[in-house]
Amino acid sequence: MRSDDTIFATASGHGRAAVCIIRISGPQSLTILETLGGRVPEPRHAAVRILREPASGESLDQALVLWMPGPRSFTGEDQAELHIHGGLATRAAVLKALGAIAGCRPAEAGEFTRRAFLNGRMDLSQVEGLADVIDAETEAQRRQAMLQLEGRLGNAAERWREGILQALALLEASLDFSDEGDVPEDLEVDILSRLDHLHAEIEQALSNRGGERLREGFTVVLAGPPNAGKSTLLNALARRDVAIVSPIAGTTRDVIEVHCDLGGLPVVIVDTAGLRESRDVIEQEGVSRARTRAQNADLVLWLIPPGGAETGAPPARRLLKVGTKADLDRSRHDCDLFISASTGEGLPELIAALEHEAETALGEGDAILTRERHRKALERAHRSLTAGRELLAARGPLELAAEEVRLAARAVGEITGRVDVEDVLDRLFSSFCIGK
Ligand code: GDP
């Protein structure tokens, strides 16, 4: 994979369509546009051109073409776009013509975005935000992804990193002082208060888990004895009352789950009907996956059929007891809700309860962290800041305190992919006046 190749790929979906968009990025973009479409339009102005096969001159399609010179392009490189007709043969013919041009090759997965990152057009958190925008299935997910794409997480991380590096610069300066004698007390107080402040802000961000859960969906597991009515409930929900985002996936051997959109919130409902002992290795794998899923679920619906056991529910973070087949009998006590998948009774109430539970768990969409990667990096930063603070407060070796603070800066930098501590430190140092 060479980064000075010119790459191309269809940017629109697969299958027959009215229009298909082909993106081209790299040094040859301009020549390619000229070779296929003749006169190149003004930068960022659309123009209609007949695309021709370079060798034979045969016309391939009538297209809308765009020329977007770098660095003001998505990838930061020279880019071109061909909006061709979306017929399968048209698409194949244009892609074939592009592939025949020397130095021009199909893009690898994610290569356009990778180039955008390498050319400094977006940071890592924005790259993830972009992926999430494309994957967003519900309104709340879309909003969160857009905020990340626009830099909410990246800006916070950069602000923390700058703050940590400022504290580090002061610490390094006091290292010089300590050669000559004691660190001035007001300098030490200043460093400690800076670290305290950052420590508290990072702790606050870590305490909100709503972002990760919103990204992954609020998971509801249907559990209960065989014949409790789990599959029937899942089907009833899927058929009538909730907006299903994905079709029912999986096989009888695996976990069956449905992704739905409840008032803009992503809710994944998982049927663990396949939870039974088995000698089949593949089936065992499915069962163990279902068990893990139940344990990690945000909510378990424990389905109790008429005459069924009200005890024996699996361990769960949160559990609602649902009496099923209410059309037959509703004499069970101790149930939070009664439903009948046959008559539809109680389903609206159940859906409202799910929506309420999801809303409570996913929060207001104000979480900054949206992935485990962010959390892991920030947890490391938090630990290092704690250690650095303690060393300072206990008047431990300043070098060790400085090293911890340096580690914290690096960990925070992983969020945006900016981990080069030294260059920023040089810049900061030159602007500091310590009064020596
Ligand atoms: P699972 O093993 O928990 O998935 O249970 P199923 O969904 O397969 O249901 C077991 C049996 O109960 C099936 O014969 C269903 O038709 C029946 N059943 C499920 N829900 C209802 C209901 O609300 N009312 C009645 N009368 N029968 C139901």
Boltz pocket constraint, residues with backbone or C-beta under 6 A from the ligand:
constraints:
  - pocket:
      binder: B
      contacts: [[A, 224], [A, 225], [A, 226], [A, 227], [A, 228], [A, 229], [A, 230], [A, 231], [A, 232], [A, 233], [A, 273], [A, 324], [A, 325], [A, 326], [A, 327], [A, 328], [A, 339], [A, 340], [A, 341], [A, 342], [A, 343]]
      max_distance: 6.0
